[in-house]
């Protein structure tokens, strides 16, 4: 994870590292949906990441303005904005990592299911282009509903003969970020030291934080852990309601997306022991896709780690989430093959 240090000397050293292309490999990152509510802050955060040498911003409208704006920031990466279907190929060519926040956001009263038909169609088209123009890139899927859009992407890549299960990720990092924040508040421990694995999927009850494995361990009651689990599952709705119809979780999602992208880039660059939770093709349950801890490396997924010991409450939660997650996966596969 990259952290922002406040001292002047730290900023100078960050900038020196940013401009020193010899120390880290050249990496092109493409953001599809870069002019949207998540895309803009995500573009800013990726511009600040010294591992990025080329930042390609794509959307159907308004991308040149976003690219001009972040392009003035004095960090290593060169920024280019691409707009419209005709320029998608150029945006993708040579990309090492493609991040997809494209799609419409949730509005009050809207379930992630309501988003399905719009966002599923967008994802289908973008993944067809990825298979054609940068088939070996890592793909970070943010577009909701992730439980279905990742299986859609997998099917589209299979049809193109370009599917590599190690290179497709559903970004569930926001669930981890929320679980850490909420747990630290109740456990009264410094949030920077907290780690909480989150497994399952990325919607409602399919989100299962494993507070029994949280570090540092705190002696929280069963009622508190149940409430923390529910709040983590409902985090997106909490933000939608707080914004009173004027948006969804865009800033926290951009932060989480940048954290996961940073982990992927570190893995590509050969940094050892990079482990993050992500929704990937998996055999650790009977479901074909599942979120759990994943070791990242030069090929993407190096290893899907097992779930570890679960509390009775978590075992119940795991069994409860499986039917809904299975249904979401099947819905994605069906859509992709229509």
C-alpha positions as CSV (number, residue, x, y, z in Angstrom):
1,X,0.0,0.0,0.0
2,X,1.3,3.5,-0.7
3,X,1.1,6.0,2.1
4,X,1.3,9.7,2.1
5,X,4.0,11.2,4.3
6,X,3.7,14.8,5.3
7,X,7.3,16.0,5.8
8,X,8.9,18.1,3.0
9,X,11.9,15.7,2.8
10,X,9.5,12.7,2.4
11,X,7.7,14.6,-0.4
12,X,11.0,15.3,-2.2
13,X,12.1,11.7,-1.9
14,X,8.7,10.5,-3.3
15,X,9.1,12.9,-6.2
16,X,12.7,11.8,-6.9
17,X,11.5,8.2,-6.9
18,X,8.7,9.2,-9.2
19,X,11.0,10.7,-11.8
20,X,13.7,8.1,-11.5
21,X,12.5,5.6,-14.2
22,X,15.6,3.4,-13.7
23,X,14.6,2.1,-10.3
24,X,11.1,0.7,-11.2
25,X,9.8,-0.8,-14.5
26,X,7.7,1.1,-17.0
27,X,4.0,0.4,-16.3
28,X,1.0,1.5,-18.2
29,X,-2.3,1.7,-16.3
30,X,-5.6,2.3,-18.1
31,X,-8.7,3.5,-16.3
32,X,-12.0,2.8,-18.2
33,X,-14.6,5.2,-16.9
34,X,-12.1,7.8,-15.8
35,X,-14.4,10.8,-16.0
36,X,-17.0,9.3,-13.5
37,X,-17.5,9.6,-9.8
38,X,-15.0,6.9,-9.0
39,X,-12.9,7.4,-12.1
40,X,-11.8,10.9,-11.4
41,X,-10.5,10.5,-7.8
42,X,-9.0,7.1,-8.9
43,X,-7.1,8.9,-11.7
44,X,-5.8,11.4,-9.2
45,X,-4.6,8.6,-6.9
46,X,-3.0,6.6,-9.7
47,X,-1.2,9.8,-10.9
48,X,0.3,10.0,-7.4
49,X,1.6,6.4,-7.5
50,X,5.3,6.3,-8.4
51,X,4.9,2.8,-9.9
52,X,2.9,4.2,-12.8
53,X,4.8,5.5,-15.8
54,X,1.9,5.9,-18.2
55,X,-1.7,6.7,-17.2
56,X,-4.3,6.2,-19.9
57,X,-7.7,7.7,-19.1
58,X,-10.8,6.6,-21.1
59,X,-14.5,7.4,-21.0
60,X,-17.3,8.1,-23.4
61,X,-17.1,11.9,-22.6
62,X,-15.2,14.5,-20.7
63,X,-11.9,12.6,-20.5
64,X,-9.6,15.3,-22.1
65,X,-10.5,17.7,-19.2
66,X,-9.7,15.1,-16.5
67,X,-6.5,14.2,-18.3
68,X,-5.4,17.8,-18.6
69,X,-6.2,18.4,-14.9
70,X,-4.3,15.5,-13.4
71,X,-1.6,15.7,-16.1
72,X,-0.4,19.0,-14.5
73,X,0.6,17.1,-11.3
74,X,4.4,16.8,-11.0
75,X,4.8,13.0,-10.7
76,X,6.4,10.5,-12.9
77,X,3.5,9.3,-15.1
78,X,2.6,10.7,-18.5
79,X,-1.2,11.2,-18.8
80,X,-3.3,10.9,-22.0
81,X,-7.1,11.1,-22.1
82,X,-9.1,9.2,-24.7
83,X,-12.8,9.7,-25.5
84,X,-15.4,7.7,-27.4
85,X,-15.5,4.2,-28.9
86,X,-13.0,5.1,-31.7
87,X,-10.2,5.7,-29.2
88,X,-10.7,2.7,-26.9
89,X,-8.0,0.7,-28.8
90,X,-5.4,3.4,-28.3
91,X,-6.3,3.7,-24.6
92,X,-5.7,0.0,-24.1
93,X,-2.7,-0.8,-26.2
94,X,0.3,-1.8,-24.1
95,X,-1.5,-1.6,-20.8
96,X,-0.1,-3.7,-17.9
97,X,-3.1,-3.1,-15.7
98,X,-6.7,-2.1,-16.7
99,X,-9.0,-0.8,-13.9
100,X,-12.7,-0.7,-14.8
101,X,-14.9,1.7,-12.7
102,X,-17.2,2.3,-15.7
103,X,-20.9,2.2,-15.3
104,X,-23.8,3.9,-13.5
105,X,-23.7,4.4,-9.7
106,X,-26.3,3.3,-7.2
107,X,-29.1,5.6,-6.3
108,X,-31.4,5.5,-3.2
109,X,-33.6,2.5,-3.2
110,X,-31.6,0.9,-6.0
111,X,-30.1,-2.5,-5.3
112,X,-26.9,-3.7,-6.9
113,X,-29.2,-5.9,-9.0
114,X,-31.0,-2.9,-10.5
115,X,-27.6,-1.8,-11.9
116,X,-27.1,-5.2,-13.6
117,X,-28.4,-4.7,-17.1
118,X,-26.8,-1.3,-17.7
119,X,-23.4,-2.1,-16.2
120,X,-23.3,-5.7,-17.5
121,X,-23.6,-4.4,-21.1
122,X,-20.8,-1.8,-20.5
123,X,-18.5,-4.5,-19.0
124,X,-19.2,-6.9,-21.9
125,X,-18.1,-4.3,-24.5
126,X,-15.0,-3.1,-22.6
127,X,-13.8,-6.7,-21.9
128,X,-14.2,-7.6,-25.6
129,X,-11.8,-4.6,-26.3
130,X,-9.4,-5.7,-23.6
131,X,-9.2,-9.2,-25.1
132,X,-8.4,-7.7,-28.5
133,X,-6.0,-4.9,-27.6
134,X,-4.2,-5.8,-24.3
135,X,-5.1,-9.5,-23.7
136,X,-2.2,-10.0,-21.2
137,X,-3.1,-7.1,-18.9
138,X,-4.3,-7.6,-15.3
139,X,-7.9,-6.6,-15.1
140,X,-9.3,-5.0,-11.9
141,X,-13.1,-5.0,-12.0
142,X,-14.8,-2.3,-9.9
143,X,-18.1,-2.0,-11.9
144,X,-21.0,-3.4,-9.9
145,X,-22.4,-5.9,-9.4
146,X,-18.9,-7.3,-9.1
147,X,-20.4,-10.8,-8.1
148,X,-21.7,-10.9,-11.7
149,X,-19.4,-8.6,-13.7
150,X,-16.3,-10.8,-13.0
151,X,-18.0,-13.9,-14.3
152,X,-19.2,-11.9,-17.4
153,X,-15.6,-10.8,-18.0
154,X,-14.4,-14.4,-17.7
155,X,-16.9,-15.6,-20.3
156,X,-16.1,-12.8,-22.7
157,X,-12.3,-13.6,-22.4
158,X,-13.0,-17.3,-22.9
159,X,-15.0,-16.6,-26.1
160,X,-12.0,-14.6,-27.4
161,X,-9.6,-17.4,-26.5
162,X,-7.8,-15.0,-24.1
163,X,-9.0,-16.0,-20.6
164,X,-6.3,-16.2,-17.9
165,X,-7.9,-16.8,-14.5
166,X,-4.8,-15.4,-12.8
167,X,-5.3,-12.0,-14.4
168,X,-8.9,-11.2,-13.6
169,X,-9.8,-9.6,-10.2
170,X,-13.0,-8.4,-8.6
171,X,-12.0,-5.4,-6.4
172,X,-13.5,-6.1,-2.9
173,X,-10.9,-3.9,-1.1
174,X,-13.5,-1.4,0.0
175,X,-15.1,-4.2,2.2
176,X,-11.7,-4.7,3.8
177,X,-11.2,-0.9,4.2
178,X,-14.6,-0.6,5.9
179,X,-14.1,-3.6,8.1
180,X,-10.7,-2.3,9.3
181,X,-12.2,1.2,10.0
182,X,-15.3,-0.1,11.9
183,X,-13.3,-2.7,13.8
184,X,-10.7,-0.2,14.9
185,X,-13.4,2.1,16.2
186,X,-15.0,-0.5,18.4
187,X,-11.7,-2.2,19.5
188,X,-10.1,1.2,20.3
189,X,-6.9,0.3,18.4
190,X,-4.9,2.3,15.8
191,X,-6.6,1.7,12.5
192,X,-3.2,1.6,10.6
193,X,-2.3,-1.6,12.6
194,X,-5.6,-3.4,11.9
195,X,-6.0,-6.2,9.4
196,X,-9.3,-8.0,8.7
197,X,-9.8,-10.5,5.9
198,X,-13.1,-10.3,4.1
199,X,-14.4,-13.3,2.1
200,X,-17.3,-14.2,-0.1
201,X,-18.6,-11.6,-2.6
202,X,-19.1,-7.9,-2.9
203,X,-22.8,-7.3,-2.1
204,X,-24.9,-7.4,1.0
205,X,-24.9,-10.7,2.8
206,X,-22.2,-12.1,0.4
207,X,-19.7,-9.9,2.2
208,X,-18.3,-11.8,5.2
209,X,-15.6,-10.1,7.3
210,X,-13.6,-12.6,9.4
211,X,-13.4,-10.6,12.6
212,X,-12.2,-13.8,14.4
213,X,-9.0,-13.4,12.4
214,X,-8.7,-9.7,12.9
215,X,-5.3,-8.3,14.2
216,X,-4.7,-7.0,16.7
217,X,-7.2,-9.2,18.5
218,X,-9.8,-7.5,20.7
219,X,-12.2,-9.1,23.1
220,X,-15.5,-7.9,21.5
221,X,-18.8,-9.4,22.4
222,X,-20.9,-11.5,19.9
223,X,-23.5,-8.7,19.6
224,X,-20.8,-6.2,18.7
225,X,-19.3,-8.5,16.1
226,X,-22.7,-9.1,14.6
227,X,-23.3,-5.4,14.4
228,X,-19.9,-4.8,12.8
229,X,-20.6,-7.5,10.2
230,X,-23.9,-6.0,9.3
231,X,-22.4,-2.5,9.1
232,X,-19.6,-3.8,6.8
233,X,-22.3,-5.5,4.6
234,X,-24.4,-2.3,4.5
235,X,-21.5,0.2,4.0
236,X,-22.5,1.1,0.5
237,X,-26.1,1.7,1.5
238,X,-25.0,3.9,4.4
239,X,-23.1,6.2,2.0
240,X,-25.9,6.3,-0.6
241,X,-28.4,7.3,2.1
242,X,-26.0,9.9,3.6
243,X,-25.6,11.5,0.2
244,X,-29.4,11.7,-0.1
245,X,-29.6,10.6,-3.7
246,X,-26.7,12.7,-4.9
247,X,-24.1,9.9,-5.2
248,X,-22.7,6.6,-3.9
249,X,-19.4,5.5,-2.4
250,X,-17.0,7.2,-4.9
251,X,-14.2,8.6,-2.8
252,X,-13.7,5.5,-0.5
253,X,-14.1,3.2,-3.6
254,X,-11.4,5.2,-5.5
255,X,-9.1,4.9,-2.4
256,X,-9.7,1.2,-2.2
257,X,-9.3,0.7,-5.9
258,X,-6.0,2.6,-5.8
259,X,-4.8,0.4,-2.9
260,X,-5.6,-2.8,-4.8
261,X,-4.0,-1.5,-8.1
262,X,-0.9,-0.6,-6.1
263,X,-0.7,-4.2,-4.8
264,X,-1.1,-5.6,-8.3
265,X,1.7,-3.3,-9.6
266,X,4.0,-4.4,-6.7
267,X,3.2,-8.0,-7.6
268,X,4.0,-7.5,-11.3
269,X,7.3,-5.8,-10.2
270,X,8.3,-8.9,-8.2
271,X,7.8,-7.5,-4.7
272,X,7.4,-10.6,-2.4
273,X,4.5,-11.5,-0.2
274,X,1.9,-9.1,-1.5
275,X,-1.4,-10.5,-0.1
276,X,-4.8,-8.8,-0.6
277,X,-8.4,-10.0,-0.5
278,X,-10.0,-10.2,-4.0
279,X,-12.9,-11.9,-5.8
280,X,-11.3,-14.4,-8.2
281,X,-11.7,-17.8,-9.9
282,X,-11.3,-20.1,-7.0
283,X,-11.6,-23.7,-5.8
284,X,-11.6,-23.1,-2.1
285,X,-15.4,-23.5,-2.0
286,X,-17.8,-25.2,-4.4
287,X,-18.4,-21.8,-6.1
288,X,-16.4,-21.0,-9.2
289,X,-15.7,-17.4,-8.0
290,X,-15.0,-16.4,-4.4
291,X,-13.3,-13.6,-2.5
292,X,-10.5,-14.5,-0.2
293,X,-6.9,-13.7,0.5
294,X,-4.7,-13.9,-2.7
295,X,-1.0,-13.8,-3.1
296,X,-0.1,-11.5,-6.0
297,X,2.9,-11.8,-8.2
298,X,4.3,-11.4,-11.7
299,X,1.5,-13.4,-13.3
300,X,-1.3,-11.9,-11.2
301,X,-2.7,-14.5,-8.8
302,X,0.2,-16.6,-7.6
303,X,-1.8,-18.4,-4.9
304,X,-5.4,-18.4,-3.6
305,X,-5.0,-18.8,0.2
306,X,-7.4,-20.9,2.2
307,X,-10.0,-19.4,4.5
308,X,-8.3,-20.4,7.8
309,X,-10.3,-21.1,11.0
310,X,-13.8,-19.6,11.2
311,X,-15.9,-18.9,14.2
312,X,-19.4,-20.6,14.4
313,X,-21.0,-17.3,13.4
314,X,-18.7,-17.0,10.4
315,X,-19.4,-20.6,9.4
316,X,-23.1,-19.8,9.4
317,X,-22.5,-16.6,7.4
318,X,-20.5,-18.6,4.8
319,X,-23.3,-21.1,4.3
320,X,-25.9,-18.3,4.2
321,X,-24.1,-16.3,1.5
322,X,-23.5,-19.2,-0.9
323,X,-26.9,-19.4,-2.6
324,X,-27.0,-15.7,-3.4
325,X,-23.4,-15.6,-4.6
326,X,-24.1,-18.7,-6.8
327,X,-27.2,-17.0,-8.3
328,X,-25.2,-13.8,-9.1
329,X,-22.4,-15.9,-10.8
330,X,-25.0,-17.8,-12.9
331,X,-26.7,-14.6,-13.8
332,X,-23.4,-13.1,-15.1
333,X,-22.5,-16.2,-17.1
334,X,-26.0,-16.3,-18.6
335,X,-25.8,-12.6,-19.6
336,X,-22.4,-13.1,-21.2
337,X,-23.6,-16.0,-23.3
338,X,-26.9,-14.4,-24.5
